[in-house]
Amino acid sequence: MKQVGSLTITTPGEREIAMTRVFAAPRGLVLDAHTRPEPVQRWLLGRWALRALGRRSPGLNAAAVRVARRLAESPDAAPRWVGKDALKELTSPAVTRRPAARPRTARGRSSR
């Protein structure tokens, strides 16, 4: 058994992995997260991937903005929402005025 934060991973059988996590959320919301793709798309794309990558450097920001624009034009509601929501932050003055990221060393630390 391995404990990672609030996630417990066990291997009950030769070809089986069980992951258990306790959520501080209403049962209905947790069920939706496991049975409908829309909440997962919003959480992973809208709140993490595009925004986080787009804040890392000007080059990644440009790439994230292109993806967000493509999502914002989607005929499906969930990707369209994710794209529009990400565009608000990625094109905001607070993000676009940020200086370029400092170069990293081989160990991942800032060179300053």
C-alpha positions as CSV (number, residue, x, y, z in Angstrom):
1,M,0.0,0.0,0.0
2,K,1.2,3.5,-0.9
3,Q,-0.1,6.7,0.6
4,V,0.2,9.8,-1.6
5,G,-1.5,12.8,0.1
6,S,-5.1,11.7,0.6
7,L,-4.8,9.1,-2.1
8,T,-4.2,5.5,-1.1
9,I,-3.0,3.0,-3.8
10,T,-3.2,-0.7,-3.3
11,T,-2.7,-3.8,-5.5
12,P,-5.3,-6.3,-4.4
13,G,-4.6,-8.7,-7.3
14,E,-2.0,-9.5,-9.9
15,R,-3.8,-7.4,-12.5
16,E,-5.6,-4.9,-10.3
17,I,-4.9,-1.5,-8.9
18,A,-7.3,0.2,-6.4
19,M,-7.0,3.9,-5.7
20,T,-9.0,5.4,-2.9
21,R,-9.4,9.0,-2.1
22,V,-11.5,10.9,0.4
23,F,-13.1,14.1,-1.0
24,A,-14.5,17.0,1.0
25,A,-17.3,17.5,-1.4
26,P,-21.0,16.6,-1.7
27,R,-21.6,13.0,-3.0
28,G,-23.5,14.3,-6.0
29,L,-20.6,16.3,-7.2
30,V,-18.1,13.5,-6.7
31,L,-20.5,11.1,-8.6
32,D,-20.7,13.7,-11.4
33,A,-16.9,13.9,-11.6
34,H,-16.8,10.1,-12.2
35,T,-19.8,9.8,-14.6
36,R,-19.8,12.9,-16.7
37,P,-16.9,14.4,-18.7
38,E,-17.9,18.1,-18.3
39,P,-16.7,18.6,-14.7
40,V,-13.4,16.9,-15.3
41,Q,-12.8,19.0,-18.5
42,R,-13.5,22.2,-16.6
43,W,-11.3,21.3,-13.6
44,L,-8.3,20.0,-15.6
45,L,-8.3,22.3,-18.6
46,G,-10.0,25.4,-17.4
47,R,-8.4,25.6,-14.0
48,W,-5.1,24.0,-14.5
49,A,-3.5,23.1,-17.8
50,L,-4.1,26.1,-20.0
51,R,-3.8,28.7,-17.3
52,A,-0.8,27.2,-15.6
53,L,1.1,26.7,-18.8
54,G,0.1,30.1,-20.2
55,R,1.7,31.8,-17.2
56,R,5.0,30.1,-17.5
57,S,6.6,32.0,-20.4
58,P,5.6,34.2,-23.3
59,G,6.0,31.3,-25.8
60,L,3.8,29.0,-23.8
61,N,1.3,31.8,-23.3
62,A,1.0,32.2,-27.1
63,A,0.5,28.4,-27.5
64,A,-2.1,28.3,-24.7
65,V,-4.0,31.3,-26.2
66,R,-4.2,29.5,-29.5
67,V,-5.6,26.4,-27.9
68,A,-8.0,28.4,-25.8
69,R,-9.3,30.3,-28.9
70,R,-9.8,27.0,-30.7
71,L,-11.8,25.7,-27.6
72,A,-13.8,28.9,-27.4
73,E,-15.0,28.4,-30.9
74,S,-16.2,24.8,-30.2
75,P,-19.9,23.9,-30.8
76,D,-19.9,22.0,-27.5
77,A,-20.6,23.9,-24.3
78,A,-17.9,22.5,-22.0
79,P,-14.9,23.1,-24.2
80,R,-16.3,26.5,-25.2
81,W,-16.6,27.5,-21.6
82,V,-13.1,26.2,-20.8
83,G,-11.7,28.2,-23.8
84,K,-13.5,31.5,-23.0
85,D,-12.6,31.2,-19.3
86,A,-8.9,30.5,-20.0
87,L,-8.8,33.4,-22.6
88,K,-9.9,35.9,-19.9
89,E,-6.9,35.2,-17.8
90,L,-4.3,34.4,-20.5
91,T,-5.0,37.7,-22.3
92,S,-5.3,39.8,-19.2
93,P,-2.8,42.6,-18.6
94,A,-1.6,40.9,-15.4
95,V,-0.4,37.9,-17.4
96,T,0.7,39.5,-20.6
97,R,2.9,42.1,-18.8
98,R,4.8,39.5,-16.8
99,P,8.5,39.4,-17.6
100,A,9.9,36.3,-19.3
101,A,10.6,33.3,-17.1
102,R,14.1,33.2,-15.7
103,P,16.3,30.5,-17.2
104,R,16.5,27.2,-15.3
105,T,19.6,25.2,-14.4
106,A,19.8,21.5,-15.0
107,R,18.4,20.9,-11.5
108,G,15.3,23.0,-12.2
109,R,16.4,26.0,-10.0
110,S,16.5,29.5,-11.1
111,S,19.9,30.7,-12.4
112,R,19.8,33.8,-10.3
